Amino acid sequence: MDLKEIQRLIREGRYELSLHAQQERLEENLDITEIEDAVVSRGEILEEYPDDPRGESCLVLGFAGTRPIHVVVGWAGRKRDGQKVLRVITVYRPTLPKWIDPRTRGDRP
């Protein structure tokens, strides 16, 4: 996936939040604008999942102020006009034990 395309689609509002992402966003106390800004302003792709059985996706690291946020995005499909639509699959703050720091995986349970 291409970061610039992901950022453009978010800026244009051509994305959707999965039910899971919405639940995680609320649990993490994250505003939609924080998620958008984290990806658009300071986003970087950490991991790519081209062979995910659910479809190509990637993990984006961004920051809401100084707080790191992980956003997993993939393709939701295409609209009738042929335009791609991005799906935010999940969003969370990277914390121990799964993440040592925002860019380094820790132990997996």
ZAMARGU-4260 file (C-alpha; in steps of 0.2 Angstrom, whole numbers, plus 5000, padded with zeros to 4 digits):
<rodrens>
0) 5000/5000/5000 | 5006/5018/4997 | 5007/5030/5011 | 5003/5045/5000 | 4988/5037/4993
5) 4982/5032/5011 | 4985/5050/5017 | 4976/5057/5002 | 4960/5046/5004 | 4959/5051/5023
10) 4961/5070/5018 | 4947/5068/5006 | 4936/5058/5018 | 4936/5043/5007 | 4938/5030/5021
15) 4927/5021/5033 | 4929/5014/5050 | 4926/4996/5054 | 4915/4992/5069 | 4930/4985/5077
20) 4940/5001/5074 | 4926/5011/5081 | 4925/5001/5097 | 4944/5002/5099 | 4944/5021/5096
25) 4931/5023/5110 | 4941/5012/5122 | 4957/5021/5118 | 4948/5038/5120 | 4954/5044/5103
30) 4944/5057/5092 | 4942/5054/5074 | 4952/5070/5071 | 4967/5063/5081 | 4967/5047/5070
35) 4966/5057/5054 | 4979/5069/5059 | 4991/5055/5065 | 4990/5047/5048 | 4990/5062/5037
40) 5003/5073/5046 | 5016/5061/5053 | 5011/5044/5047 | 5023/5030/5042 | 5020/5013/5036
45) 5028/5001/5049 | 5022/4984/5042 | 5014/4978/5026 | 5002/4963/5024 | 5000/4961/5006
50) 4995/4942/5008 | 4982/4945/5021 | 4967/4933/5017 | 4955/4947/5021 | 4964/4958/5008
55) 4980/4969/5007 | 4983/4980/5022 | 4996/4989/5032 | 5000/4996/5049 | 5003/5014/5050
60) 5011/5023/5065 | 5006/5041/5068 | 5006/5053/5083 | 4991/5062/5091 | 5002/5076/5099
65) 5015/5066/5108 | 5005/5050/5109 | 5009/5036/5097 | 4994/5028/5088 | 4994/5012/5077
70) 4981/5012/5063 | 4978/4996/5052 | 4971/5001/5036 | 4965/4990/5020 | 4954/4992/5005
75) 4935/4992/5008 | 4932/4991/4989 | 4927/5003/4976 | 4913/5015/4974 | 4902/5015/4959
80) 4913/5028/4951 | 4928/5016/4952 | 4936/5026/4966 | 4945/5016/4980 | 4939/5017/4997
85) 4950/5014/5012 | 4945/5005/5028 | 4952/5008/5045 | 4952/4990/5052 | 4958/4994/5069
90) 4967/5008/5079 | 4976/5007/5096 | 4990/5014/5106 | 5005/5003/5106 | 5009/4997/5123
95) 5019/4983/5132 | 5019/4969/5131 | 5015/4969/5113 | 5026/4984/5109 | 5042/4989/5117
100) 5041/5006/5109 | 5030/5013/5095 | 5041/5005/5081 | 5047/4989/5090 | 5036/4973/5093
105) 5038/4965/5110 | 5033/4948/5116 | 5017/4940/5108 | 5006/4932/5121
</rodrens>
